[in-house]
Each structure stands twice: as C-alpha cells, then as structure tokens.
Amino acid sequence: MKKKRLKIKIYLFASLVVILGMLTVLYAAFCKGKGYNRIKVELESVTQAPSSTEPSTEAPTEAVVPEEPPVSEEESTSEPEEESTDPPVDWSNYNPVDILSSENWSLTLINRSHPLAKSYSPSLAPVIEGSSVTADSRVAEAYQKMYNDALAQNVILTPYAGYCSYSRQQTNYDNKVQAFMLQNMTKEEAEANAQKRIEPAGCSENGAGLSVDISSASAGFASTNEYKWLMENAHNYGFILRYPEDKTDVTGMIYQPWHWRYVGVDAAKEMKQTNKCLEEYLGAV
C-alpha cells in the first residue's frame, strides 16, 4: 500500500514539473507576442533619428529680367552737324556735386566718366501727388505740371521709377551682370552688356533724382500715345529723351524711350531743335 502511494506522489510531482515547464514556455511566447521587448528597439530608433534640417545652399531663383527694346543696328543716314562755334566746356575739373549746387544744376552730366559722389543726397519730393516715386524736388515740381497738362488731354504719364539710392543702384547693376553671366558670358562680357542698359552704382543720374522713368499699360512704350505726347511736348516742361535711338554711339546706352531727364526748359528746347543729346549739348562727347 505504501509503495502504491509513493508511485502516485512521484507521478504527480513529475506531472507538476512538466506543467510548470509548459507554462514557462507559453508565458515567454506570450510576452514576445505582446511586444514587451520593443523598448530597446524604440530607443535605438530615437538615437538614429536625423538631426534638424540644415539651411539650403541652393541658389535663389533668378528674377525675371524685363524685356528691353532691341538696339537698332541701322546706321544713321543723317548729315553730319556743323561744329558749334561756342567754346568747349572745360571738363578737366568737373565735379557733379559742385554743378548740382549751382544755377546750372539741371545740366549736370552723370555717367561713367563723371560719377556722382556716394554721399550725395538730393532733396526729394513725390513726382506726382500720392506717388511713392520721388525725384529732386525741383524736378518733381516740373513733372507734376507736365503730368497735369498731359492728363487734361487724356494722356497718363505714370511714373514707375525716379530717385535710386547708391545701394539700390549697386544691387540692380549686380543683378543685371549676373543675368548675363547665366547666359554663359564671361564676367567682362556680362559687364559690357550690362553697362549698355544700366549704369554702375554712382554713375546713374537716378542717384541725383534728375530723371523719371515713365510706364504705360500698353506693351512697347515707343508705340504708345504717351510716348508720342512726350516727343511733341516734353521739352516745353524741361524734359528730354535721355537715350535716343540715334545717339547710342554717343551715350553708350541702348535706346530707352521710357527714360526722361530734366535739363531745364531753355536747354530742352534747344536740344530738341538741334537734335542733340546731353553729351553733345555740353560738348562732352
């Protein structure tokens, strides 16, 4: 009887050991399926996460350069003008700032040969009431009168550019050079082409507030009623077409029908009558 009980106890103990082993295996499988071991994986994921994005070094998109009127390649067929009998102007000690402060301020020549001092700051005023476009206050007064008279004839001489600071001139010039370099030009070629369209900083009369660029809702300013009106009347208000089509070899600039410069009524009328640009009128060719 005792032997029988002992066998039963041994059988029960062995069964218990087997049951505990099976439960251990099942518990391990259960934990793995529930994902309790994922802590380590998640920590590794965090440590391998990329750092914050670095600033992009990609070059900014190039600004669209407004289309400019083509330069005429036709040679002038006009007869050569007779040389003036007036004594030539002595430009050896010419200083634009000195001229701007004199009674002949409106005839100041500013270009690459006669740059304006970087520190020069004109007294500015809106060219027309309510406009953000400014010019030398004396030029603005003349432009407002011309604008009003043209408006009475249903011609709107909308100004879109006038005075331009030295820093802005530099930015505009650099952008123009860069635009040409993107067309596979060398820097020298790009600068040569840019200087036919825009003067380098300090060499533009816009820095003195002596000129106004005029726009129109119509494409091709030279074919507009505004341009026609200006050609017939602007000299009566002291304004001239600064860069005429037939004077590109003298001014060194392309034809710019939108760019009008104030020189004073008397000089403007004489230049209109003799078909002279500012360089020719001043004897500074």
C-alpha positions as a Markdown table, in Angstrom:
| # | Residue | x | y | z |
|---|---|---|---|---|
| 1 | Met | 0.0 | 0.0 | 0.0 |
| 2 | Lys | 2.8 | 2.4 | 0.9 |
| 3 | Lys | 4.6 | 1.6 | -2.4 |
| 4 | Lys | 1.5 | 2.4 | -4.4 |
| 5 | Arg | 1.1 | 5.8 | -2.6 |
| 6 | Leu | 4.8 | 6.6 | -3.3 |
| 7 | Lys | 4.3 | 5.9 | -7.0 |
| 8 | Ile | 1.3 | 8.2 | -7.1 |
| 9 | Lys | 3.3 | 11.0 | -5.5 |
| 10 | Ile | 6.2 | 10.6 | -7.9 |
| 11 | Tyr | 3.8 | 10.7 | -10.8 |
| 12 | Leu | 2.1 | 13.8 | -9.5 |
| 13 | Phe | 5.4 | 15.6 | -9.0 |
| 14 | Ala | 6.6 | 14.7 | -12.5 |
| 15 | Ser | 3.3 | 15.9 | -13.9 |
| 16 | Leu | 3.7 | 19.2 | -12.0 |
| 17 | Val | 7.2 | 19.7 | -13.3 |
| 18 | Val | 6.0 | 19.2 | -16.9 |
| 19 | Ile | 3.1 | 21.5 | -16.4 |
| 20 | Leu | 5.3 | 24.3 | -15.0 |
| 21 | Gly | 7.7 | 23.9 | -17.9 |
| 22 | Met | 4.9 | 24.2 | -20.4 |
| 23 | Leu | 3.6 | 27.3 | -18.6 |
| 24 | Thr | 7.0 | 28.9 | -18.7 |
| 25 | Val | 7.3 | 28.4 | -22.5 |
| 26 | Leu | 3.8 | 29.7 | -23.0 |
| 27 | Tyr | 4.5 | 32.8 | -20.9 |
| 28 | Ala | 7.7 | 33.6 | -22.8 |
| 29 | Ala | 5.8 | 33.3 | -26.1 |
| 30 | Phe | 3.1 | 35.5 | -24.8 |
| 31 | Cys | 5.5 | 38.3 | -23.8 |
| 32 | Lys | 7.2 | 38.2 | -27.1 |
| 33 | Gly | 3.9 | 38.5 | -29.0 |
| 34 | Lys | 2.8 | 41.4 | -26.9 |
| 35 | Gly | 6.0 | 43.4 | -27.7 |
| 36 | Tyr | 7.4 | 43.9 | -24.2 |
| 37 | Asn | 10.9 | 43.7 | -25.6 |
| 38 | Arg | 10.4 | 46.6 | -28.0 |
| 39 | Ile | 11.8 | 49.2 | -25.6 |
| 40 | Lys | 15.3 | 48.6 | -26.8 |
| 41 | Val | 14.3 | 48.9 | -30.4 |
| 42 | Glu | 12.4 | 52.1 | -29.9 |
| 43 | Leu | 15.4 | 53.6 | -28.1 |
| 44 | Glu | 17.7 | 52.7 | -30.9 |
| 45 | Ser | 15.2 | 54.3 | -33.4 |
| 46 | Val | 15.3 | 57.6 | -31.4 |
| 47 | Thr | 19.1 | 57.7 | -31.3 |
| 48 | Gln | 19.3 | 57.2 | -35.1 |
| 49 | Ala | 16.7 | 59.9 | -35.9 |
| 50 | Pro | 18.1 | 62.6 | -38.3 |
| 51 | Ser | 19.1 | 66.0 | -36.9 |
| 52 | Ser | 17.3 | 69.2 | -37.8 |
| 53 | Thr | 17.4 | 70.1 | -41.4 |
| 54 | Glu | 20.3 | 72.4 | -42.4 |
| 55 | Pro | 19.7 | 75.6 | -44.3 |
| 56 | Ser | 19.5 | 75.1 | -48.1 |
| 57 | Thr | 22.5 | 76.3 | -50.0 |
| 58 | Glu | 20.6 | 76.2 | -53.3 |
| 59 | Ala | 20.9 | 79.5 | -55.2 |
| 60 | Pro | 17.8 | 81.6 | -55.2 |
| 61 | Thr | 15.7 | 81.6 | -58.4 |
| 62 | Glu | 16.8 | 84.3 | -60.8 |
| 63 | Ala | 14.5 | 87.3 | -61.1 |
| 64 | Val | 12.8 | 87.7 | -64.4 |
| 65 | Val | 14.6 | 90.4 | -66.3 |
| 66 | Pro | 12.1 | 92.7 | -68.1 |
| 67 | Glu | 12.4 | 92.6 | -71.8 |
| 68 | Glu | 14.2 | 95.6 | -73.2 |
| 69 | Pro | 13.7 | 97.2 | -76.6 |
| 70 | Pro | 16.1 | 95.9 | -79.3 |
| 71 | Val | 19.0 | 98.2 | -80.2 |
| 72 | Ser | 18.7 | 99.4 | -83.8 |
| 73 | Glu | 21.6 | 98.1 | -86.0 |
| 74 | Glu | 20.8 | 100.6 | -88.7 |
| 75 | Glu | 23.5 | 103.2 | -89.3 |
| 76 | Ser | 22.5 | 106.8 | -89.2 |
| 77 | Thr | 21.9 | 108.4 | -92.6 |
| 78 | Ser | 21.6 | 111.9 | -91.3 |
| 79 | Glu | 24.1 | 114.5 | -92.5 |
| 80 | Pro | 26.9 | 115.5 | -90.0 |
| 81 | Glu | 26.1 | 118.5 | -88.0 |
| 82 | Glu | 28.1 | 121.7 | -88.2 |
| 83 | Glu | 30.5 | 122.1 | -85.3 |
| 84 | Ser | 29.5 | 124.6 | -82.7 |
| 85 | Thr | 31.3 | 127.9 | -82.6 |
| 86 | Asp | 30.8 | 128.1 | -78.8 |
| 87 | Pro | 34.0 | 127.4 | -76.8 |
| 88 | Pro | 34.1 | 123.8 | -75.5 |
| 89 | Val | 33.2 | 123.2 | -71.9 |
| 90 | Asp | 36.3 | 122.5 | -69.7 |
| 91 | Trp | 35.6 | 119.1 | -68.1 |
| 92 | Ser | 39.1 | 118.7 | -66.6 |
| 93 | Asn | 38.0 | 119.7 | -63.1 |
| 94 | Tyr | 34.3 | 118.8 | -63.4 |
| 95 | Asn | 32.6 | 117.7 | -60.2 |
| 96 | Pro | 28.9 | 116.7 | -60.5 |
| 97 | Val | 28.2 | 117.7 | -56.9 |
| 98 | Asp | 29.5 | 121.3 | -57.5 |
| 99 | Ile | 27.3 | 121.6 | -60.6 |
| 100 | Leu | 24.3 | 120.3 | -58.7 |
| 101 | Ser | 24.6 | 123.1 | -56.2 |
| 102 | Ser | 25.0 | 125.8 | -58.8 |
| 103 | Glu | 22.4 | 127.6 | -61.0 |
| 104 | Asn | 23.2 | 125.1 | -63.8 |
| 105 | Trp | 22.2 | 122.1 | -61.7 |
| 106 | Ser | 19.8 | 120.8 | -64.3 |
| 107 | Leu | 22.6 | 120.3 | -66.8 |
| 108 | Thr | 24.7 | 118.1 | -64.6 |
| 109 | Leu | 26.2 | 115.2 | -66.6 |
| 110 | Ile | 26.4 | 112.0 | -64.6 |
| 111 | Asn | 27.8 | 108.9 | -66.3 |
| 112 | Arg | 30.8 | 106.5 | -66.0 |
| 113 | Ser | 33.2 | 109.4 | -66.9 |
| 114 | His | 31.5 | 111.7 | -64.4 |
| 115 | Pro | 30.4 | 109.7 | -61.4 |
| 116 | Leu | 28.4 | 111.2 | -58.5 |
| 117 | Ala | 29.7 | 111.2 | -55.0 |
| 118 | Lys | 28.4 | 108.2 | -53.0 |
| 119 | Ser | 27.4 | 110.6 | -50.1 |
| 120 | Tyr | 25.3 | 112.9 | -52.3 |
| 121 | Ser | 21.7 | 113.1 | -51.1 |
| 122 | Pro | 19.2 | 115.2 | -53.0 |
| 123 | Ser | 16.2 | 116.9 | -51.5 |
| 124 | Leu | 13.4 | 114.6 | -52.7 |
| 125 | Ala | 9.6 | 115.0 | -53.3 |
| 126 | Pro | 7.0 | 112.8 | -55.0 |
| 127 | Val | 6.9 | 113.4 | -58.7 |
| 128 | Ile | 3.1 | 113.4 | -58.6 |
| 129 | Glu | 0.8 | 113.7 | -55.7 |
| 130 | Gly | 0.4 | 110.5 | -53.8 |
| 131 | Ser | 3.1 | 108.6 | -55.7 |
| 132 | Ser | 5.9 | 106.7 | -54.0 |
| 133 | Val | 8.2 | 107.6 | -56.9 |
| 134 | Thr | 10.4 | 110.5 | -55.9 |
| 135 | Ala | 12.9 | 112.9 | -57.6 |
| 136 | Asp | 14.8 | 116.1 | -56.9 |
| 137 | Ser | 12.1 | 118.4 | -55.6 |
| 138 | Arg | 12.8 | 120.8 | -58.4 |
| 139 | Val | 12.4 | 118.1 | -61.0 |
| 140 | Ala | 9.3 | 116.8 | -59.2 |
| 141 | Glu | 7.6 | 120.2 | -59.5 |
| 142 | Ala | 8.2 | 120.3 | -63.2 |
| 143 | Tyr | 7.0 | 116.7 | -63.7 |
| 144 | Gln | 3.8 | 117.4 | -61.8 |
| 145 | Lys | 3.0 | 120.3 | -64.1 |
| 146 | Met | 3.7 | 118.2 | -67.2 |
| 147 | Tyr | 1.6 | 115.3 | -65.8 |
| 148 | Asn | -1.4 | 117.6 | -65.1 |
| 149 | Asp | -1.3 | 119.1 | -68.6 |
| 150 | Ala | -1.0 | 115.7 | -70.2 |
| 151 | Leu | -3.8 | 114.3 | -68.1 |
| 152 | Ala | -6.1 | 117.2 | -69.3 |
| 153 | Gln | -5.5 | 115.7 | -72.8 |
| 154 | Asn | -6.3 | 112.1 | -71.6 |
| 155 | Val | -2.7 | 111.2 | -71.6 |
| 156 | Ile | -1.5 | 109.5 | -68.4 |
| 157 | Leu | 2.3 | 109.8 | -67.7 |
| 158 | Thr | 2.5 | 107.2 | -65.0 |
| 159 | Pro | 5.9 | 107.3 | -63.2 |
| 160 | Tyr | 7.4 | 104.0 | -62.1 |
| 161 | Ala | 11.0 | 104.9 | -61.2 |
| 162 | Gly | 12.8 | 108.0 | -60.2 |
| 163 | Tyr | 15.5 | 108.6 | -57.5 |
| 164 | Cys | 17.5 | 105.4 | -56.8 |
| 165 | Ser | 19.9 | 105.1 | -53.8 |
| 166 | Tyr | 23.5 | 104.1 | -54.2 |
| 167 | Ser | 22.9 | 100.7 | -52.6 |
| 168 | Arg | 19.9 | 100.0 | -54.8 |
| 169 | Gln | 21.9 | 101.0 | -57.9 |
| 170 | Gln | 24.6 | 98.5 | -56.9 |
| 171 | Thr | 22.0 | 95.8 | -56.4 |
| 172 | Asn | 20.4 | 96.5 | -59.8 |
| 173 | Tyr | 23.7 | 96.5 | -61.6 |
| 174 | Asp | 24.9 | 93.3 | -60.0 |
| 175 | Asn | 21.7 | 91.6 | -60.8 |
| 176 | Lys | 22.0 | 92.6 | -64.4 |
| 177 | Val | 25.6 | 91.4 | -64.7 |
| 178 | Gln | 24.6 | 88.1 | -63.0 |
| 179 | Ala | 21.7 | 87.7 | -65.5 |
| 180 | Phe | 24.1 | 87.9 | -68.4 |
| 181 | Met | 26.6 | 85.6 | -66.8 |
| 182 | Leu | 23.9 | 83.0 | -66.6 |
| 183 | Gln | 23.8 | 83.2 | -70.4 |
| 184 | Asn | 27.3 | 81.7 | -70.5 |
| 185 | Met | 29.0 | 85.1 | -70.8 |
| 186 | Thr | 32.3 | 85.9 | -69.1 |
| 187 | Lys | 32.2 | 88.5 | -66.3 |
| 188 | Glu | 33.8 | 91.0 | -68.7 |
| 189 | Glu | 31.3 | 90.3 | -71.4 |
| 190 | Ala | 28.4 | 90.4 | -68.9 |
| 191 | Glu | 29.6 | 93.8 | -67.5 |
| 192 | Ala | 30.0 | 95.2 | -71.0 |
| 193 | Asn | 26.4 | 94.2 | -71.9 |
| 194 | Ala | 25.0 | 95.4 | -68.6 |
| 195 | Gln | 26.6 | 98.8 | -68.9 |
| 196 | Lys | 24.7 | 99.4 | -72.2 |
| 197 | Arg | 21.4 | 99.1 | -70.2 |
| 198 | Ile | 22.2 | 100.3 | -66.7 |
| 199 | Glu | 24.9 | 102.4 | -65.2 |
| 200 | Pro | 27.1 | 101.1 | -62.4 |
| 201 | Ala | 26.4 | 102.5 | -58.9 |
| 202 | Gly | 27.3 | 106.2 | -58.7 |
| 203 | Cys | 27.2 | 106.6 | -62.4 |
| 204 | Ser | 23.5 | 106.9 | -62.8 |
| 205 | Glu | 21.6 | 110.2 | -62.9 |
| 206 | Asn | 18.9 | 108.5 | -60.9 |
| 207 | Gly | 21.1 | 108.9 | -57.9 |
| 208 | Ala | 20.7 | 112.6 | -58.2 |
| 209 | Gly | 17.0 | 112.4 | -58.8 |
| 210 | Leu | 17.2 | 114.2 | -62.2 |
| 211 | Ser | 15.2 | 111.7 | -64.3 |
| 212 | Val | 11.9 | 109.8 | -64.3 |
| 213 | Asp | 11.0 | 106.5 | -66.0 |
| 214 | Ile | 7.5 | 106.6 | -67.4 |
| 215 | Ser | 5.4 | 103.5 | -67.9 |
| 216 | Ser | 2.2 | 102.7 | -69.9 |
| 217 | Ala | -0.4 | 100.0 | -69.8 |
| 218 | Ser | 0.4 | 99.3 | -73.4 |
| 219 | Ala | 3.3 | 97.0 | -74.4 |
| 220 | Gly | 6.1 | 98.7 | -76.2 |
| 221 | Phe | 6.3 | 102.3 | -74.8 |
| 222 | Ala | 7.7 | 103.7 | -78.0 |
| 223 | Ser | 4.4 | 102.9 | -79.8 |
| 224 | Thr | 2.1 | 104.5 | -77.2 |
| 225 | Asn | 0.2 | 107.8 | -77.1 |
| 226 | Glu | 2.2 | 108.7 | -74.0 |
| 227 | Tyr | 5.5 | 108.5 | -75.9 |
| 228 | Lys | 4.1 | 110.4 | -78.8 |
| 229 | Trp | 2.9 | 113.2 | -76.5 |
| 230 | Leu | 6.2 | 113.4 | -74.7 |
| 231 | Met | 8.1 | 113.7 | -78.0 |
| 232 | Glu | 5.9 | 116.6 | -79.0 |
| 233 | Asn | 5.6 | 118.3 | -75.6 |
| 234 | Ala | 8.2 | 117.3 | -73.0 |
| 235 | His | 10.7 | 119.9 | -74.0 |
| 236 | Asn | 8.2 | 122.6 | -73.1 |
| 237 | Tyr | 8.5 | 121.4 | -69.5 |
| 238 | Gly | 12.3 | 120.9 | -69.5 |
| 239 | Phe | 12.4 | 117.2 | -70.2 |
| 240 | Ile | 14.4 | 115.4 | -72.8 |
| 241 | Leu | 14.6 | 111.8 | -74.1 |
| 242 | Arg | 17.9 | 111.0 | -72.4 |
| 243 | Tyr | 19.0 | 108.0 | -74.5 |
| 244 | Pro | 17.6 | 108.4 | -78.1 |
| 245 | Glu | 17.7 | 105.7 | -80.7 |
| 246 | Asp | 20.1 | 107.6 | -83.0 |
| 247 | Lys | 22.6 | 108.6 | -80.2 |
| 248 | Thr | 23.5 | 105.2 | -78.8 |
| 249 | Asp | 27.1 | 105.6 | -80.0 |
| 250 | Val | 27.4 | 108.9 | -78.1 |
| 251 | Thr | 25.6 | 108.0 | -74.9 |
| 252 | Gly | 26.9 | 104.4 | -74.8 |
| 253 | Met | 23.4 | 103.3 | -73.7 |
| 254 | Ile | 20.7 | 101.4 | -75.6 |
| 255 | Tyr | 17.6 | 103.2 | -76.8 |
| 256 | Gln | 15.3 | 103.9 | -73.7 |
| 257 | Pro | 12.1 | 105.5 | -74.7 |
| 258 | Trp | 10.8 | 105.4 | -71.2 |
| 259 | His | 13.7 | 107.3 | -69.6 |
| 260 | Trp | 13.2 | 111.1 | -69.4 |
| 261 | Arg | 15.7 | 113.6 | -68.0 |
| 262 | Tyr | 15.1 | 117.1 | -66.7 |
| 263 | Val | 17.6 | 119.7 | -68.1 |
| 264 | Gly | 15.5 | 122.9 | -67.9 |
| 265 | Val | 13.1 | 124.5 | -70.4 |
| 266 | Asp | 15.6 | 126.5 | -72.4 |
| 267 | Ala | 18.2 | 123.7 | -72.8 |
| 268 | Ala | 15.5 | 121.2 | -73.6 |
| 269 | Lys | 14.0 | 123.4 | -76.4 |
| 270 | Glu | 17.5 | 124.0 | -77.8 |
| 271 | Met | 18.4 | 120.3 | -77.7 |
| 272 | Lys | 15.1 | 119.4 | -79.4 |
| 273 | Gln | 15.7 | 122.0 | -82.1 |
| 274 | Thr | 19.3 | 120.9 | -82.8 |
| 275 | Asn | 18.7 | 117.1 | -82.3 |
| 276 | Lys | 21.5 | 116.9 | -79.7 |
| 277 | Cys | 21.7 | 114.6 | -76.7 |
| 278 | Leu | 23.1 | 115.9 | -73.4 |
| 279 | Glu | 26.7 | 114.9 | -74.1 |
| 280 | Glu | 26.6 | 116.7 | -77.4 |
| 281 | Tyr | 24.9 | 119.8 | -76.0 |
| 282 | Leu | 27.6 | 120.0 | -73.2 |
| 283 | Gly | 30.5 | 119.4 | -75.6 |
| 284 | Ala | 31.4 | 116.3 | -73.6 |
| 285 | Val | 31.4 | 113.8 | -76.5 |
